[in-house]
Amino acid sequence: MEWFDSPCCPQCGLPYPSEDNKPPSGQSTVGHLCGSCRKKPPCFDRVVSAGPYAGAISEAIKLFKYKKKVSLGKTLTEWALKSPLVENTLFSFNAQEDFHTLWGCPVYRADKAMSAKTLIVPVPLHVKRLREREFNQSAIIASVISRKSGIPLLANVLIRHRHTMPQVELGGMDRRENVSGAFSIEDSSLIEGKEIILVDDVYTSGSTVNECAKVMKKNGAEKLYVVTISRMVD
């Protein structure tokens, strides 16, 4: 698997071209925002993707999502957790919690999650797509990350109440319009003052996670970080 190990935008995670004197593996270029983030700052605070949506990673994700190879998706997530960017990011969150009491507890009930400062939330599927696919790949990825990192997973707080077209089939502007107003919060008290780690399989244009971040921050989330297995890179 090919994982990102070059400098990247500290907000959207866009990888910058590698140089011989590049920073240590997984280091973001603090303060050096990419052109897109300078021009129109996103609602999320940071994106961390393990590797590019290409080669073995993209093939594994396709088998996971469209051929129902759930065990492959879980294994891919475990590999991604060992990538430089993702490992360093989740380690920083672990320092905020009592790691030993959280380890091995992948899913927390709402009342349990209320005592945690940082929560993992998967990008939801609309019920129509969930019926078609029979599982939410982001929720499976999120459950593995939660189990391995010890950070509580809060499911069903972020709702996709409007069915949308697959983002991969659309262009940039159409992607933003496609997901605009598609998400809502079931109970804002669950995320008020929390740091949220939003989990998805692929970061494409950022429209989906940005819309999720906008809704969650409007409902009281303090910080919004995004973790994905891969991202599209031109």
Long-range contacts (C-beta under 8 A, 24 or more apart in sequence): 1-51, 1-56, 1-57, 1-79, 2-51, 2-52, 2-54, 2-55, 2-56, 2-57, 3-50, 3-51, 3-80, 3-83, 3-84, 3-85, 4-49, 4-50, 4-51, 4-52, 4-83, 4-84, 4-85, 5-84, 7-32, 8-85, 9-33, 9-34, 9-37, 10-46, 11-37, 11-41, 11-42, 11-44, 11-45, 11-46, 11-47, 12-36, 12-37, 12-42, 12-47, 12-206, 13-46, 13-47, 13-48, 13-49, 13-85, 13-203, 13-226, 13-231, 14-233, 15-52, 15-233, 25-84, 26-83, 26-84, 26-85, 26-87, 26-88, 28-85, 42-206, 42-210, 42-213, 43-210, 43-211, 43-213, 43-214, 43-217, 43-224, 44-198, 44-206, 44-209, 44-210, 44-213, 44-224, 44-225, 44-226, 45-223, 45-224, 45-225, 46-89, 46-225, 46-226, 47-203, 47-206, 47-209, 47-225, 47-226, 47-227, 47-228, 47-231, 48-85, 48-86, 48-89, 48-225, 48-226, 48-227, 48-228, 49-85, 49-86, 49-203, 49-227, 49-228, 49-229, 49-230, 49-231, 50-80, 50-81, 50-83, 50-85, 50-86, 50-228, 50-229, 50-230, 51-80, 51-83, 51-229, 51-230, 52-230, 52-231, 52-232, 52-233, 53-202, 53-204, 53-230, 53-231, 53-232, 53-233, 54-230, 54-233, 57-229, 57-230, 58-230, 61-137, 61-201, 61-202, 61-229, 61-230, 64-137, 64-201, 65-133, 65-137, 65-201, 68-133, 68-134, 68-135, 70-135, 70-140, 73-137, 73-140, 73-141, 74-140, 74-144, 76-229, 77-140, 77-141, 77-144, 77-145, 77-229, 78-144, 78-148, 80-229, 81-144, 81-145, 81-148, 81-149, 86-227, 89-225, 89-227, 90-145, 90-149, 90-151, 90-227, 93-118, 93-149, 93-151, 93-195, 93-197, 94-149, 94-150, 94-151, 97-150, 97-151, 99-150, 102-150, 102-151, 102-152, 103-150, 104-147, 104-150, 105-146, 105-147, 105-150, 105-152, 106-143, 106-144, 106-146, 106-147, 106-153, 107-143, 107-146, 107-153, 107-155, 108-152, 108-153, 108-154, 110-154, 110-157, 110-187, 110-190, 112-152, 113-152, 113-153, 113-154, 113-190, 114-190, 116-151, 116-152, 116-194, 117-194, 117-195, 118-151, 118-152, 118-194, 118-195, 118-196, 118-197, 119-151, 119-152, 119-153, 119-154, 119-191, 119-194, 119-195, 119-196, 119-197, 120-145, 120-146, 120-149, 120-151, 120-152, 120-153, 120-154, 120-196, 120-197, 120-199, 121-153, 121-154, 121-155, 121-157, 121-158, 121-191, 121-196, 121-197, 121-198, 121-199, 121-216, 122-153, 122-155, 122-158, 122-198, 122-199, 122-200, 123-158, 123-198, 123-199, 123-200, 123-208, 123-209, 123-212, 124-156, 124-158, 124-159, 124-160, 124-183, 125-160, 126-160, 126-161, 126-162, 126-163, 126-164, 126-182, 128-163, 129-163, 137-201, 138-199, 138-200, 138-201, 141-199, 141-200, 141-201, 141-229, 142-199, 145-197, 145-199, 145-227, 151-197, 154-190, 154-191, 156-186, 157-185, 157-186, 157-187, 157-190, 157-191, 158-183, 158-184, 158-185, 158-186, 158-198, 158-212, 158-215, 158-216, 159-183, 159-184, 159-185, 159-186, 167-204, 167-205, 167-207, 167-208, 168-204, 172-205, 172-207, 175-204, 175-205, 175-207, 175-208, 176-205, 176-207, 176-211, 178-207, 179-207, 179-208, 179-211, 180-211, 181-211, 182-211, 183-211, 183-212, 183-215, 184-215, 185-215, 185-216, 185-219, 188-219, 188-220, 189-220, 191-216, 191-219, 191-220, 191-221, 192-219, 192-220, 192-221, 193-220, 193-222, 194-220, 194-221, 194-222, 195-221, 195-222, 195-223, 195-224, 195-225, 196-221, 196-223, 196-224, 196-225, 197-225, 197-226, 197-227, 198-224, 198-225, 198-226, 198-227, 199-226, 199-227, 199-228, 200-226, 200-227, 200-228, 201-228, 201-229, 201-230, 202-228, 202-229, 202-230, 202-231, 202-232, 203-228, 203-230, 203-231, 203-232, 204-231, 204-232, 205-232
